[in-house]
Amino acid sequence: MTSRSGSSIGATGDRIIFAALVLAAVAAVAIGWQYGEAGTAIVGALAMLAIGGAALMAACGTLTSRLVLGVALAAMVALHIQLGRGTLEFHFGVFVSLALMLVYRDWRP
């Protein structure tokens, strides 16, 4: 059985969370288009993708990238809720993003 180092798990986790962020950005644009807020969706999604991408490029596998990507994912869920005008179903994105954070295999920040 091979053991993976913490930074390897962190780097893999960063890439998975960034992929989720990209999917959430696509969903945000779709939600924005559906609710007539496409401009807000595009600006918000691009901002979160830029922040997440910068963290991934500058500090992949570190605590900094883990925190920045986690906050960007949470902000993307908040954008979904805002774009959906508070519709209850979009609040479940909070639980989905929490489950995705398990990819880091660490209970600490």
C-alpha positions as MATLAB code, in Angstrom:
seq = 'MTSRSGSSIGATGDRIIFAALVLAAVAAVAIGWQYGEAGTAIVGALAMLAIGGAALMAACGTLTSRLVLGVALAAMVALHIQLGRGTLEFHFGVFVSLALMLVYRDWRP';
ca = [
       0.000    0.000    0.000;
       1.421    3.340   -0.958;
       1.102    6.370    1.220;
       0.526    9.750   -0.307;
       2.048   12.852    1.140;
      -0.127   15.616    2.519;
       0.830   18.042   -0.228;
      -0.075   15.483   -2.893;
      -3.517   15.051   -1.346;
      -3.809   18.827   -1.067;
      -2.860   19.381   -4.712;
      -5.319   16.734   -5.890;
      -7.977   18.237   -3.650;
      -7.292   21.700   -5.024;
      -7.799   20.475   -8.572;
     -11.049   18.709   -7.637;
     -12.402   21.766   -5.820;
     -11.432   24.006   -8.739;
     -13.254   21.655  -11.128;
     -16.312   21.936   -8.869;
     -15.887   25.711   -8.958;
     -15.896   25.654  -12.768;
     -19.065   23.530  -12.784;
     -20.649   25.887  -10.260;
     -19.752   28.845  -12.494;
     -21.506   27.210  -15.440;
     -24.503   26.543  -13.192;
     -24.457   30.173  -12.013;
     -24.655   31.442  -15.584;
     -27.540   29.052  -16.297;
     -29.354   30.140  -13.126;
     -28.718   33.786  -13.937;
     -30.048   33.353  -17.448;
     -33.157   31.574  -16.119;
     -33.892   34.300  -13.563;
     -32.945   37.254  -15.782;
     -29.687   38.102  -13.985;
     -27.141   36.910  -16.546;
     -24.869   39.936  -16.064;
     -24.612   39.417  -12.326;
     -24.018   35.710  -12.863;
     -21.223   36.220  -15.374;
     -19.426   38.870  -13.314;
     -19.725   36.890  -10.073;
     -18.716   33.593  -11.652;
     -15.707   35.109  -13.415;
     -14.588   36.821  -10.202;
     -14.726   33.564   -8.228;
     -12.982   31.656  -11.024;
     -10.228   34.279  -11.159;
      -9.693   34.139   -7.405;
      -9.757   30.343   -7.340;
      -7.502   30.061  -10.378;
      -4.985   32.467   -8.891;
      -4.883   30.444   -5.671;
      -4.467   27.219   -7.614;
      -1.623   28.604   -9.729;
       0.199   30.420   -6.931;
      -0.122   28.040   -4.000;
      -1.389   24.634   -5.160;
      -1.402   22.074   -2.350;
      -0.963   24.562    0.487;
      -3.192   25.752    3.302;
      -3.615   29.075    1.500;
      -5.083   27.478   -1.611;
      -7.325   25.240    0.482;
      -8.770   28.229    2.324;
      -9.135   30.439   -0.762;
     -10.774   27.698   -2.830;
     -13.125   26.851    0.040;
     -14.192   30.472    0.377;
     -14.588   30.792   -3.409;
     -16.811   27.706   -3.467;
     -18.893   29.080   -0.590;
     -19.187   32.415   -2.405;
     -20.335   30.598   -5.528;
     -23.104   28.908   -3.520;
     -24.064   32.327   -2.149;
     -24.190   33.591   -5.741;
     -26.521   30.722   -6.668;
     -28.816   31.610   -3.771;
     -28.760   35.295   -4.743;
     -29.432   34.579   -8.402;
     -32.243   32.188   -7.496;
     -33.824   34.900   -5.341;
     -33.498   32.858   -2.180;
     -35.230   29.761   -3.506;
     -34.938   27.068   -0.869;
     -33.496   24.445   -3.216;
     -30.351   26.475   -3.874;
     -29.506   26.416   -0.172;
     -28.683   22.713   -0.471;
     -25.543   23.768   -2.324;
     -24.095   24.567    1.102;
     -24.254   20.896    2.065;
     -22.867   19.777   -1.284;
     -19.889   22.114   -0.940;
     -19.269   20.904    2.615;
     -19.234   17.323    1.351;
     -16.781   18.277   -1.392;
     -14.398   19.715    1.183;
     -13.889   16.158    2.483;
     -11.526   15.661   -0.446;
      -8.800   17.314    1.655;
      -9.026   14.550    4.309;
      -8.360   16.978    7.126;
     -10.703   18.377    9.752;
      -8.519   21.431   10.329;
      -8.358   24.438    7.973;
];
